[in-house]
Amino acid sequence: MGDAICHVEVPVTDLNRAKRFYSEAFGWDVELVPGMEYALFKTGSEPGGGFAKVEEVRPGGALFYIMVRDLEEKLREIERAGGKRLGEKAEIEGIGWEAKFTDVFGNILGLFKPVG
């Protein structure tokens, strides 16, 4: 079995507006993350996701993350397959690590490695 999609990230310009809209329209549980310009959502089934506050939402802006066991090894595999690493991996304090890459078509996707 391959690596699974674990998180979907949707860019929004207003977290409270996103919370109201997605809660009312879809019944999602949306929780603002203290100290971050971010909100997590639960849909009732996997994967869940988050809303990232941005200045401007651009077409194609939604981002999904793929859970992996070894972030660095997966980035090497992506590069061998023709994809490109975007910047360095980043720690999400107490949660895990994330990194972004482009596939061979230029789509931006994310990788996630949880703590532990």
Summary of the structure (lengths in Angstrom):
residues: 116
radius of gyration: 14.8
end to end distance: 20.8
largest distance: 43.8
contacts: 296
relative contact order: 0.20
helix: 19%
strand: 44%
